[in-house]
């Protein structure tokens, strides 16, 4: 397993990236308050790992995130998602905090911007992990 931890003075350990080669999985866990710049840094760090270690599954865990989640969906859809797909990502499980409005994401037109891979929203880390396990190569 390969791990990388991103920190800032105001938010130590805000993003943990863990690559699991046997599971063909990159897990990205967010914690605390994450600014847009920090979110971009974490997304770019994920791409760096994916380019070095292509894998089909990405688990994005926002259960410990406080405040709004990443506000640059257009950037994610137009820039990040195509790069992740080129690196082999086929399935993305996005886990949100219970009680957030992020679960409405699937009903929005924004969800249809992510056509490079299958994306599912979960409020349970265990369910997301099971879904990804069923899709691994």
N, CA, C and O atoms as a GROMACS GRO file, in nm:
protein
  548
    1UNK      N    1   0.085  -0.119   0.000
    1UNK     CA    2   0.000   0.000   0.000
    1UNK      C    3   0.089   0.124   0.000
    1UNK      O    4   0.193   0.129   0.066
    2UNK      N    5   0.046   0.223  -0.075
    2UNK     CA    6   0.116   0.352  -0.080
    2UNK      C    7   0.024   0.457  -0.020
    2UNK      O    8  -0.094   0.464  -0.055
    3UNK      N    9   0.077   0.538   0.072
    3UNK     CA   10  -0.004   0.643   0.134
    3UNK      C   11   0.063   0.778   0.118
    3UNK      O   12   0.186   0.791   0.118
    4UNK      N   13  -0.022   0.879   0.106
    4UNK     CA   14   0.025   1.017   0.101
    4UNK      C   15  -0.072   1.100   0.183
    4UNK      O   16  -0.194   1.087   0.170
    5UNK      N   17  -0.018   1.186   0.268
    5UNK     CA   18  -0.100   1.271   0.354
    5UNK      C   19  -0.074   1.417   0.318
    5UNK      O   20   0.041   1.462   0.316
    6UNK      N   21  -0.181   1.490   0.289
    6UNK     CA   22  -0.170   1.633   0.260
    6UNK      C   23  -0.212   1.712   0.383
    6UNK      O   24  -0.312   1.681   0.447
    7UNK      N   25  -0.134   1.814   0.414
    7UNK     CA   26  -0.161   1.896   0.532
    7UNK      C   27  -0.142   2.043   0.499
    7UNK      O   28  -0.074   2.078   0.403
    8UNK      N   29  -0.203   2.125   0.579
    8UNK     CA   30  -0.180   2.269   0.575
    8UNK      C   31  -0.175   2.316   0.720
    8UNK      O   32  -0.223   2.245   0.808
    9UNK      N   33  -0.118   2.433   0.746
    9UNK     CA   34  -0.110   2.481   0.885
    9UNK      C   35  -0.247   2.489   0.953
    9UNK      O   36  -0.259   2.458   1.072
   10UNK      N   37  -0.348   2.531   0.879
   10UNK     CA   38  -0.481   2.545   0.939
   10UNK      C   39  -0.562   2.415   0.937
   10UNK      O   40  -0.664   2.405   1.005
   11UNK      N   41  -0.518   2.316   0.860
   11UNK     CA   42  -0.593   2.191   0.850
   11UNK      C   43  -0.499   2.073   0.831
   11UNK      O   44  -0.486   2.021   0.720
   12UNK      N   45  -0.431   2.030   0.940
   12UNK     CA   46  -0.337   1.919   0.928
   12UNK      C   47  -0.408   1.789   0.888
   12UNK      O   48  -0.514   1.756   0.942
   13UNK      N   49  -0.348   1.718   0.796
   13UNK     CA   50  -0.403   1.589   0.754
   13UNK      C   51  -0.538   1.598   0.688
   13UNK      O   52  -0.623   1.511   0.708
   14UNK      N   53  -0.561   1.702   0.608
   14UNK     CA   54  -0.693   1.721   0.549
   14UNK      C   55  -0.725   1.620   0.439
   14UNK      O   56  -0.842   1.600   0.406
   15UNK      N   57  -0.624   1.556   0.381
   15UNK     CA   58  -0.649   1.460   0.274
   15UNK      C   59  -0.550   1.344   0.284
   15UNK      O   60  -0.428   1.363   0.283
   16UNK      N   61  -0.604   1.224   0.295
   16UNK     CA   62  -0.522   1.102   0.299
   16UNK      C   63  -0.553   1.022   0.173
   16UNK      O   64  -0.668   0.988   0.146
   17UNK      N   65  -0.447   0.992   0.097
   17UNK     CA   66  -0.460   0.914  -0.024
   17UNK      C   67  -0.392   0.780  -0.001
   17UNK      O   68  -0.275   0.774   0.037
   18UNK      N   69  -0.466   0.671  -0.024
   18UNK     CA   70  -0.414   0.536  -0.001
   18UNK      C   71  -0.439   0.451  -0.124
   18UNK      O   72  -0.553   0.427  -0.163
   19UNK      N   73  -0.329   0.406  -0.185
   19UNK     CA   74  -0.339   0.320  -0.302
   19UNK      C   75  -0.326   0.175  -0.256
   19UNK      O   76  -0.230   0.139  -0.187
   20UNK      N   77  -0.422   0.091  -0.295
   20UNK     CA   78  -0.426  -0.050  -0.258
   20UNK      C   79  -0.411  -0.133  -0.386
   20UNK      O   80  -0.510  -0.160  -0.454
   21UNK      N   81  -0.289  -0.175  -0.418
   21UNK     CA   82  -0.267  -0.243  -0.547
   21UNK      C   83  -0.344  -0.373  -0.562
   21UNK      O   84  -0.392  -0.403  -0.672
   22UNK      N   85  -0.358  -0.451  -0.458
   22UNK     CA   86  -0.429  -0.578  -0.467
   22UNK      C   87  -0.578  -0.561  -0.495
   22UNK      O   88  -0.642  -0.653  -0.546
   23UNK      N   89  -0.632  -0.446  -0.460
   23UNK     CA   90  -0.775  -0.418  -0.480
   23UNK      C   91  -0.800  -0.328  -0.600
   23UNK      O   92  -0.915  -0.298  -0.632
   24UNK      N   93  -0.693  -0.284  -0.668
   24UNK     CA   94  -0.707  -0.191  -0.781
   24UNK      C   95  -0.787  -0.068  -0.739
   24UNK      O   96  -0.881  -0.028  -0.807
   25UNK      N   97  -0.748  -0.009  -0.625
   25UNK     CA   98  -0.827   0.095  -0.561
   25UNK      C   99  -0.739   0.208  -0.509
   25UNK      O  100  -0.634   0.185  -0.450
   26UNK      N  101  -0.784   0.331  -0.533
   26UNK     CA  102  -0.728   0.448  -0.468
   26UNK      C  103  -0.837   0.503  -0.377
   26UNK      O  104  -0.946   0.537  -0.423
   27UNK      N  105  -0.807   0.512  -0.248
   27UNK     CA  106  -0.900   0.568  -0.150
   27UNK      C  107  -0.852   0.707  -0.112
   27UNK      O  108  -0.736   0.726  -0.076
   28UNK      N  109  -0.942   0.804  -0.120
   28UNK     CA  110  -0.911   0.942  -0.085
   28UNK      C  111  -1.007   0.982   0.027
   28UNK      O  112  -1.129   0.984   0.007
   29UNK      N  113  -0.952   1.014   0.144
   29UNK     CA  114  -1.034   1.053   0.259
   29UNK      C  115  -1.006   1.199   0.294
   29UNK      O  116  -0.891   1.240   0.307
   30UNK      N  117  -1.113   1.275   0.307
   30UNK     CA  118  -1.105   1.418   0.339
   30UNK      C  119  -1.149   1.439   0.483
   30UNK      O  120  -1.235   1.366   0.534
   31UNK      N  121  -1.089   1.541   0.548
   31UNK     CA  122  -1.122   1.566   0.687
   31UNK      C  123  -1.114   1.716   0.716
   31UNK      O  124  -1.030   1.786   0.660
   32UNK      N  125  -1.202   1.761   0.802
   32UNK     CA  126  -1.200   1.901   0.845
   32UNK      C  127  -1.257   1.994   0.740
   32UNK      O  128  -1.335   1.953   0.653
   33UNK      N  129  -1.218   2.120   0.749
   33UNK     CA  130  -1.262   2.221   0.652
   33UNK      C  131  -1.159   2.226   0.538
   33UNK      O  132  -1.041   2.250   0.562
   34UNK      N  133  -1.204   2.204   0.417
   34UNK     CA  134  -1.117   2.200   0.300
   34UNK      C  135  -1.153   2.316   0.208
   34UNK      O  136  -1.267   2.327   0.162
   35UNK      N  137  -1.056   2.402   0.183
   35UNK     CA  138  -1.079   2.514   0.091
   35UNK      C  139  -1.074   2.464  -0.054
   35UNK      O  140  -1.035   2.350  -0.079
   36UNK      N  141  -1.113   2.547  -0.145
   36UNK     CA  142  -1.109   2.512  -0.287
   36UNK      C  143  -0.966   2.480  -0.331
   36UNK      O  144  -0.945   2.385  -0.406
   37UNK      N  145  -0.868   2.559  -0.285
   37UNK     CA  146  -0.728   2.533  -0.321
   37UNK      C  147  -0.682   2.398  -0.267
   37UNK      O  148  -0.613   2.324  -0.336
   38UNK      N  149  -0.721   2.366  -0.145
   38UNK     CA  150  -0.682   2.238  -0.086
   38UNK      C  151  -0.748   2.123  -0.162
   38UNK      O  152  -0.686   2.019  -0.184
   39UNK      N  153  -0.873   2.141  -0.203
   39UNK     CA  154  -0.943   2.038  -0.279
   39UNK      C  155  -0.873   2.014  -0.413
   39UNK      O  156  -0.857   1.900  -0.456
   40UNK      N  157  -0.832   2.123  -0.479
   40UNK     CA  158  -0.758   2.109  -0.605
   40UNK      C  159  -0.627   2.032  -0.582
   40UNK      O  160  -0.591   1.945  -0.661
   41UNK      N  161  -0.557   2.065  -0.473
   41UNK     CA  162  -0.431   1.995  -0.443
   41UNK      C  163  -0.455   1.846  -0.420
   41UNK      O  164  -0.378   1.763  -0.467
   42UNK      N  165  -0.560   1.813  -0.349
   42UNK     CA  166  -0.593   1.673  -0.325
   42UNK      C  167  -0.631   1.600  -0.453
   42UNK      O  168  -0.591   1.486  -0.475
   43UNK      N  169  -0.710   1.667  -0.537
   43UNK     CA  170  -0.750   1.606  -0.664
   43UNK      C  171  -0.629   1.585  -0.754
   43UNK      O  172  -0.619   1.482  -0.821
   44UNK      N  173  -0.538   1.680  -0.756
   44UNK     CA  174  -0.416   1.665  -0.836
   44UNK      C  175  -0.325   1.555  -0.780
   44UNK      O  176  -0.263   1.481  -0.856
   45UNK      N  177  -0.318   1.546  -0.648
   45UNK     CA  178  -0.238   1.439  -0.585
   45UNK      C  179  -0.296   1.303  -0.622
   45UNK      O  180  -0.221   1.208  -0.645
   46UNK      N  181  -0.429   1.293  -0.627
   46UNK     CA  182  -0.492   1.167  -0.668
   46UNK      C  183  -0.454   1.133  -0.811
   46UNK      O  184  -0.423   1.018  -0.842
   47UNK      N  185  -0.455   1.234  -0.900
   47UNK     CA  186  -0.414   1.209  -1.038
   47UNK      C  187  -0.269   1.163  -1.047
   47UNK      O  188  -0.237   1.074  -1.126
   48UNK      N  189  -0.183   1.223  -0.967
   48UNK     CA  190  -0.041   1.182  -0.966
   48UNK      C  191  -0.029   1.033  -0.932
   48UNK      O  192   0.045   0.960  -0.998
   49UNK      N  193  -0.100   0.990  -0.831
   49UNK     CA  194  -0.095   0.849  -0.791
   49UNK      C  195  -0.155   0.761  -0.900
   49UNK      O  196  -0.100   0.656  -0.933
   50UNK      N  197  -0.269   0.803  -0.955
   50UNK     CA  198  -0.334   0.724  -1.059
   50UNK      C  199  -0.247   0.709  -1.184
   50UNK      O  200  -0.248   0.604  -1.248
   51UNK      N  201  -0.172   0.812  -1.217
   51UNK     CA  202  -0.084   0.804  -1.333
   51UNK      C  203   0.031   0.706  -1.309
   51UNK      O  204   0.074   0.638  -1.401
   52UNK      N  205   0.080   0.700  -1.186
   52UNK     CA  206   0.189   0.610  -1.151
   52UNK      C  207   0.140   0.467  -1.128
   52UNK      O  208   0.212   0.371  -1.155
   53UNK      N  209   0.017   0.456  -1.078
   53UNK     CA  210  -0.038   0.325  -1.041
   53UNK      C  211  -0.183   0.319  -1.091
   53UNK      O  212  -0.276   0.335  -1.013
   54UNK      N  213  -0.202   0.295  -1.221
   54UNK     CA  214  -0.339   0.292  -1.274
   54UNK      C  215  -0.426   0.190  -1.201
   54UNK      O  216  -0.383   0.078  -1.173
   55UNK      N  217  -0.547   0.231  -1.172
   55UNK     CA  218  -0.642   0.140  -1.109
   55UNK      C  219  -0.783   0.177  -1.153
   55UNK      O  220  -0.808   0.290  -1.195
   56UNK      N  221  -0.874   0.081  -1.143
   56UNK     CA  222  -1.009   0.101  -1.195
   56UNK      C  223  -1.105   0.164  -1.095
   56UNK      O  224  -1.209   0.216  -1.134
   57UNK      N  225  -1.072   0.161  -0.966
   57UNK     CA  226  -1.167   0.205  -0.864
   57UNK      C  227  -1.113   0.319  -0.779
   57UNK      O  228  -0.997   0.320  -0.738
   58UNK      N  229  -1.201   0.416  -0.754
   58UNK     CA  230  -1.167   0.529  -0.668
   58UNK      C  231  -1.276   0.542  -0.562
   58UNK      O  232  -1.395   0.546  -0.593
   59UNK      N  233  -1.233   0.548  -0.438
   59UNK     CA  234  -1.324   0.568  -0.326
   59UNK      C  235  -1.295   0.707  -0.269
   59UNK      O  236  -1.186   0.732  -0.219
   60UNK      N  237  -1.392   0.797  -0.278
   60UNK     CA  238  -1.378   0.934  -0.228
   60UNK      C  239  -1.465   0.948  -0.104
   60UNK      O  240  -1.588   0.947  -0.113
   61UNK      N  241  -1.402   0.961   0.012
   61UNK     CA  242  -1.471   0.960   0.141
   61UNK      C  243  -1.478   1.101   0.200
   61UNK      O  244  -1.376   1.158   0.240
   62UNK      N  245  -1.598   1.156   0.204
   62UNK     CA  246  -1.621   1.289   0.261
   62UNK      C  247  -1.692   1.285   0.396
   62UNK      O  248  -1.745   1.386   0.440
   63UNK      N  249  -1.693   1.170   0.461
   63UNK     CA  250  -1.769   1.157   0.586
   63UNK      C  251  -1.714   1.242   0.699
   63UNK      O  252  -1.788   1.275   0.792
   64UNK      N  253  -1.585   1.279   0.694
   64UNK     CA  254  -1.525   1.361   0.800
   64UNK      C  255  -1.501   1.505   0.754
   64UNK      O  256  -1.427   1.580   0.818
   65UNK      N  257  -1.562   1.541   0.644
   65UNK     CA  258  -1.548   1.676   0.588
   65UNK      C  259  -1.648   1.769   0.655
   65UNK      O  260  -1.764   1.732   0.675
   66UNK      N  261  -1.603   1.889   0.690
   66UNK     CA  262  -1.691   1.989   0.751
   66UNK      C  263  -1.706   2.105   0.654
   66UNK      O  264  -1.610   2.145   0.588
   67UNK      N  265  -1.826   2.156   0.646
   67UNK     CA  266  -1.850   2.265   0.553
   67UNK      C  267  -1.884   2.212   0.415
   67UNK      O  268  -1.905   2.092   0.398
   68UNK      N  269  -1.888   2.300   0.317
   68UNK     CA  270  -1.927   2.257   0.182
   68UNK      C  271  -1.821   2.167   0.119
   68UNK      O  272  -1.702   2.182   0.147
   69UNK      N  273  -1.864   2.076   0.036
   69UNK     CA  274  -1.769   1.994  -0.035
   69UNK      C  275  -1.727   2.065  -0.162
   69UNK      O  276  -1.782   2.170  -0.196
   70UNK      N  277  -1.634   2.008  -0.231
   70UNK     CA  278  -1.565   2.070  -0.345
   70UNK      C  279  -1.662   2.146  -0.434
   70UNK      O  280  -1.760   2.090  -0.482
   71UNK      N  281  -1.635   2.274  -0.456
   71UNK     CA  282  -1.728   2.359  -0.530
   71UNK      C  283  -1.693   2.376  -0.677
   71UNK      O  284  -1.753   2.459  -0.745
   72UNK      N  285  -1.599   2.301  -0.726
   72UNK     CA  286  -1.556   2.316  -0.865
   72UNK      C  287  -1.594   2.194  -0.948
   72UNK      O  288  -1.508   2.129  -1.008
   73UNK      N  289  -1.722   2.162  -0.950
   73UNK     CA  290  -1.767   2.045  -1.024
   73UNK      C  291  -1.738   2.056  -1.174
   73UNK      O  292  -1.710   1.957  -1.240
   74UNK      N  293  -1.745   2.177  -1.226
   74UNK     CA  294  -1.715   2.195  -1.368
   74UNK      C  295  -1.570   2.157  -1.396
   74UNK      O  296  -1.541   2.088  -1.494
   75UNK      N  297  -1.477   2.203  -1.311
   75UNK     CA  298  -1.335   2.166  -1.326
   75UNK      C  299  -1.317   2.015  -1.313
   75UNK      O  300  -1.243   1.954  -1.390
   76UNK      N  301  -1.384   1.956  -1.215
   76UNK     CA  302  -1.375   1.811  -1.198
   76UNK      C  303  -1.423   1.738  -1.322
   76UNK      O  304  -1.358   1.643  -1.369
   77UNK      N  305  -1.536   1.780  -1.376
   77UNK     CA  306  -1.594   1.712  -1.492
   77UNK      C  307  -1.512   1.734  -1.618
   77UNK      O  308  -1.493   1.640  -1.697
   78UNK      N  309  -1.463   1.854  -1.640
   78UNK     CA  310  -1.395   1.885  -1.765
   78UNK      C  311  -1.246   1.853  -1.764
   78UNK      O  312  -1.191   1.819  -1.869
   79UNK      N  313  -1.180   1.862  -1.652
   79UNK     CA  314  -1.035   1.842  -1.646
   79UNK      C  315  -0.996   1.714  -1.571
   79UNK      O  316  -0.924   1.629  -1.622
   80UNK      N  317  -1.046   1.704  -1.447
   80UNK     CA  318  -1.002   1.594  -1.362
   80UNK      C  319  -1.055   1.459  -1.412
   80UNK      O  320  -0.978   1.364  -1.424
   81UNK      N  321  -1.184   1.451  -1.439
   81UNK     CA  322  -1.245   1.322  -1.477
   81UNK      C  323  -1.182   1.262  -1.603
   81UNK      O  324  -1.153   1.142  -1.603
   82UNK      N  325  -1.160   1.339  -1.710
   82UNK     CA  326  -1.094   1.279  -1.828
   82UNK      C  327  -0.953   1.228  -1.796
   82UNK      O  328  -0.913   1.123  -1.847
   83UNK      N  329  -0.880   1.300  -1.713
   83UNK     CA  330  -0.745   1.256  -1.676
   83UNK      C  331  -0.752   1.129  -1.591
   83UNK      O  332  -0.670   1.039  -1.608
   84UNK      N  333  -0.847   1.122  -1.500
   84UNK     CA  334  -0.864   1.002  -1.417
   84UNK      C  335  -0.903   0.882  -1.504
   84UNK      O  336  -0.852   0.772  -1.484
   85UNK      N  337  -0.991   0.904  -1.600
   85UNK     CA  338  -1.031   0.795  -1.690
   85UNK      C  339  -0.912   0.747  -1.774
   85UNK      O  340  -0.897   0.627  -1.796
   86UNK      N  341  -0.830   0.840  -1.820
   86UNK     CA  342  -0.711   0.800  -1.896
   86UNK      C  343  -0.616   0.717  -1.810
   86UNK      O  344  -0.540   0.635  -1.862
   87UNK      N  345  -0.620   0.740  -1.679
   87UNK     CA  346  -0.536   0.664  -1.587
   87UNK      C  347  -0.600   0.531  -1.547
   87UNK      O  348  -0.544   0.456  -1.466
   88UNK      N  349  -0.716   0.501  -1.603
   88UNK     CA  350  -0.779   0.371  -1.580
   88UNK      C  351  -0.901   0.369  -1.491
   88UNK      O  352  -0.962   0.263  -1.475
   89UNK      N  353  -0.940   0.482  -1.432
   89UNK     CA  354  -1.056   0.483  -1.342
   89UNK      C  355  -1.183   0.453  -1.422
   89UNK      O  356  -1.212   0.516  -1.524
   90UNK      N  357  -1.259   0.356  -1.372
   90UNK     CA  358  -1.386   0.318  -1.434
   90UNK      C  359  -1.503   0.334  -1.339
   90UNK      O  360  -1.617   0.351  -1.382
   91UNK      N  361  -1.475   0.327  -1.207
   91UNK     CA  362  -1.580   0.332  -1.106
   91UNK      C  363  -1.538   0.425  -0.993
   91UNK      O  364  -1.428   0.415  -0.940
   92UNK      N  365  -1.629   0.516  -0.957
   92UNK     CA  366  -1.604   0.609  -0.847
   92UNK      C  367  -1.718   0.597  -0.747
   92UNK      O  368  -1.835   0.613  -0.782
   93UNK      N  369  -1.682   0.569  -0.623
   93UNK     CA  370  -1.778   0.567  -0.512
   93UNK      C  371  -1.751   0.692  -0.429
   93UNK      O  372  -1.641   0.710  -0.376
   94UNK      N  373  -1.850   0.777  -0.418
   94UNK     CA  374  -1.839   0.903  -0.344
   94UNK      C  375  -1.924   0.890  -0.219
   94UNK      O  376  -2.046   0.877  -0.228
   95UNK      N  377  -1.861   0.896  -0.102
   95UNK     CA  378  -1.932   0.880   0.025
   95UNK      C  379  -1.947   1.016   0.090
   95UNK      O  380  -1.850   1.089   0.109
   96UNK      N  381  -2.071   1.051   0.122
   96UNK     CA  382  -2.101   1.182   0.180
   96UNK      C  383  -2.142   1.167   0.326
   96UNK      O  384  -2.180   1.060   0.372
   97UNK      N  385  -2.132   1.278   0.397
   97UNK     CA  386  -2.179   1.280   0.536
   97UNK      C  387  -2.331   1.266   0.536
   97UNK      O  388  -2.399   1.321   0.450
   98UNK      N  389  -2.381   1.192   0.632
   98UNK     CA  390  -2.525   1.179   0.648
   98UNK      C  391  -2.585   1.316   0.675
   98UNK      O  392  -2.531   1.395   0.753
   99UNK      N  393  -2.698   1.343   0.611
   99UNK     CA  394  -2.766   1.469   0.634
   99UNK      C  395  -2.721   1.584   0.545
   99UNK      O  396  -2.768   1.696   0.561
  100UNK      N  397  -2.631   1.557   0.451
  100UNK     CA  398  -2.590   1.664   0.359
  100UNK      C  399  -2.678   1.660   0.236
  100UNK      O  400  -2.749   1.562   0.211
  101UNK      N  401  -2.673   1.766   0.159
  101UNK     CA  402  -2.751   1.771   0.036
  101UNK      C  403  -2.678   1.708  -0.081
  101UNK      O  404  -2.729   1.709  -0.193
  102UNK      N  405  -2.561   1.654  -0.059
  102UNK     CA  406  -2.482   1.597  -0.168
  102UNK      C  407  -2.551   1.480  -0.235
  102UNK      O  408  -2.523   1.451  -0.351
  103UNK      N  409  -2.639   1.411  -0.165
  103UNK     CA  410  -2.708   1.298  -0.226
  103UNK      C  411  -2.802   1.344  -0.338
  103UNK      O  412  -2.840   1.263  -0.422
  104UNK      N  413  -2.838   1.471  -0.340
  104UNK     CA  414  -2.921   1.521  -0.449
  104UNK      C  415  -2.840   1.540  -0.577
  104UNK      O  416  -2.897   1.568  -0.682
  105UNK      N  417  -2.710   1.525  -0.569
  105UNK     CA  418  -2.621   1.539  -0.682
  105UNK      C  419  -2.662   1.451  -0.799
  105UNK      O  420  -2.656   1.494  -0.914
  106UNK      N  421  -2.706   1.329  -0.771
  106UNK     CA  422  -2.743   1.236  -0.878
  106UNK      C  423  -2.862   1.285  -0.959
  106UNK      O  424  -2.878   1.248  -1.075
  107UNK      N  425  -2.945   1.367  -0.899
  107UNK     CA  426  -3.063   1.415  -0.969
  107UNK      C  427  -3.036   1.542  -1.049
  107UNK      O  428  -3.125   1.591  -1.119
  108UNK      N  429  -2.916   1.595  -1.040
  108UNK     CA  430  -2.885   1.720  -1.108
  108UNK      C  431  -2.822   1.695  -1.244
  108UNK      O  432  -2.764   1.588  -1.267
  109UNK      N  433  -2.832   1.791  -1.335
  109UNK     CA  434  -2.766   1.776  -1.465
  109UNK      C  435  -2.614   1.764  -1.452
  109UNK      O  436  -2.550   1.707  -1.540
  110UNK      N  437  -2.556   1.815  -1.344
  110UNK     CA  438  -2.412   1.808  -1.324
  110UNK      C  439  -2.364   1.663  -1.324
  110UNK      O  440  -2.257   1.633  -1.377
  111UNK      N  441  -2.443   1.574  -1.266
  111UNK     CA  442  -2.404   1.433  -1.260
  111UNK      C  443  -2.379   1.378  -1.400
  111UNK      O  444  -2.291   1.294  -1.419
  112UNK      N  445  -2.455   1.424  -1.497
  112UNK     CA  446  -2.442   1.373  -1.634
  112UNK      C  447  -2.316   1.425  -1.704
  112UNK      O  448  -2.286   1.382  -1.815
  113UNK      N  449  -2.245   1.515  -1.641
  113UNK     CA  450  -2.119   1.565  -1.695
  113UNK      C  451  -2.009   1.462  -1.679
  113UNK      O  452  -1.908   1.468  -1.750
  114UNK      N  453  -2.026   1.368  -1.586
  114UNK     CA  454  -1.925   1.267  -1.560
  114UNK      C  455  -1.958   1.142  -1.641
  114UNK      O  456  -2.020   1.048  -1.591
  115UNK      N  457  -1.918   1.142  -1.767
  115UNK     CA  458  -1.950   1.030  -1.856
  115UNK      C  459  -1.833   0.936  -1.875
  115UNK      O  460  -1.847   0.833  -1.940
  116UNK      N  461  -1.717   0.969  -1.820
  116UNK     CA  462  -1.597   0.890  -1.840
  116UNK      C  463  -1.596   0.762  -1.757
  116UNK      O  464  -1.526   0.667  -1.791
  117UNK      N  465  -1.671   0.761  -1.648
  117UNK     CA  466  -1.675   0.646  -1.558
  117UNK      C  467  -1.809   0.642  -1.488
  117UNK      O  468  -1.886   0.739  -1.493
  118UNK      N  469  -1.837   0.531  -1.424
  118UNK     CA  470  -1.960   0.519  -1.347
  118UNK      C  471  -1.936   0.576  -1.209
  118UNK      O  472  -1.837   0.542  -1.144
  119UNK      N  473  -2.026   0.662  -1.163
  119UNK     CA  474  -2.013   0.723  -1.031
  119UNK      C  475  -2.140   0.696  -0.952
  119UNK      O  476  -2.252   0.710  -1.002
  120UNK      N  477  -2.120   0.658  -0.825
  120UNK     CA  478  -2.233   0.635  -0.736
  120UNK      C  479  -2.208   0.712  -0.607
  120UNK      O  480  -2.094   0.726  -0.562
  121UNK      N  481  -2.317   0.763  -0.549
  121UNK     CA  482  -2.311   0.837  -0.423
  121UNK      C  483  -2.363   0.747  -0.312
  121UNK      O  484  -2.467   0.683  -0.326
  122UNK      N  485  -2.289   0.743  -0.201
  122UNK     CA  486  -2.326   0.659  -0.088
  122UNK      C  487  -2.322   0.742   0.040
  122UNK      O  488  -2.250   0.841   0.049
  123UNK      N  489  -2.400   0.700   0.140
  123UNK     CA  490  -2.388   0.761   0.273
  123UNK      C  491  -2.328   0.661   0.372
  123UNK      O  492  -2.325   0.687   0.492
  124UNK      N  493  -2.282   0.548   0.320
  124UNK     CA  494  -2.217   0.446   0.402
  124UNK      C  495  -2.087   0.402   0.336
  124UNK      O  496  -2.085   0.361   0.220
  125UNK      N  497  -1.979   0.412   0.411
  125UNK     CA  498  -1.849   0.370   0.360
  125UNK      C  499  -1.849   0.221   0.326
  125UNK      O  500  -1.789   0.180   0.227
  126UNK      N  501  -1.914   0.141   0.408
  126UNK     CA  502  -1.919  -0.004   0.385
  126UNK      C  503  -1.991  -0.037   0.254
  126UNK      O  504  -1.946  -0.123   0.178
  127UNK      N  505  -2.103   0.032   0.227
  127UNK     CA  506  -2.176   0.008   0.102
  127UNK      C  507  -2.093   0.050  -0.019
  127UNK      O  508  -2.092  -0.020  -0.121
  128UNK      N  509  -2.023   0.162  -0.008
  128UNK     CA  510  -1.938   0.209  -0.117
  128UNK      C  511  -1.827   0.109  -0.144
  128UNK      O  512  -1.797   0.077  -0.259
  129UNK      N  513  -1.765   0.060  -0.038
  129UNK     CA  514  -1.657  -0.037  -0.052
  129UNK      C  515  -1.708  -0.167  -0.115
  129UNK      O  516  -1.641  -0.224  -0.201
  130UNK      N  517  -1.824  -0.213  -0.073
  130UNK     CA  518  -1.882  -0.335  -0.132
  130UNK      C  519  -1.910  -0.315  -0.280
  130UNK      O  520  -1.884  -0.405  -0.361
  131UNK      N  521  -1.963  -0.198  -0.317
  131UNK     CA  522  -1.992  -0.170  -0.457
  131UNK      C  523  -1.865  -0.172  -0.540
  131UNK      O  524  -1.861  -0.230  -0.649
  132UNK      N  525  -1.760  -0.109  -0.489
  132UNK     CA  526  -1.633  -0.110  -0.562
  132UNK      C  527  -1.573  -0.250  -0.570
  132UNK      O  528  -1.517  -0.287  -0.674
  133UNK      N  529  -1.583  -0.327  -0.464
  133UNK     CA  530  -1.532  -0.464  -0.466
  133UNK      C  531  -1.601  -0.547  -0.575
  133UNK      O  532  -1.538  -0.633  -0.638
  134UNK      N  533  -1.728  -0.521  -0.597
  134UNK     CA  534  -1.802  -0.596  -0.700
  134UNK      C  535  -1.760  -0.557  -0.842
  134UNK      O  536  -1.794  -0.626  -0.938
  135UNK      N  537  -1.686  -0.446  -0.857
  135UNK     CA  538  -1.646  -0.398  -0.989
  135UNK      C  539  -1.497  -0.411  -1.017
  135UNK      O  540  -1.453  -0.380  -1.128
  136UNK      N  541  -1.421  -0.454  -0.921
  136UNK     CA  542  -1.278  -0.458  -0.944
  136UNK      C  543  -1.242  -0.563  -1.049
  136UNK      O  544  -1.313  -0.662  -1.068
  137UNK      N  545  -1.132  -0.538  -1.114
  137UNK     CA  546  -1.086  -0.628  -1.221
  137UNK      C  547  -1.007  -0.742  -1.160
  137UNK      O  548  -0.960  -0.829  -1.233
   0.00000   0.00000   0.00000
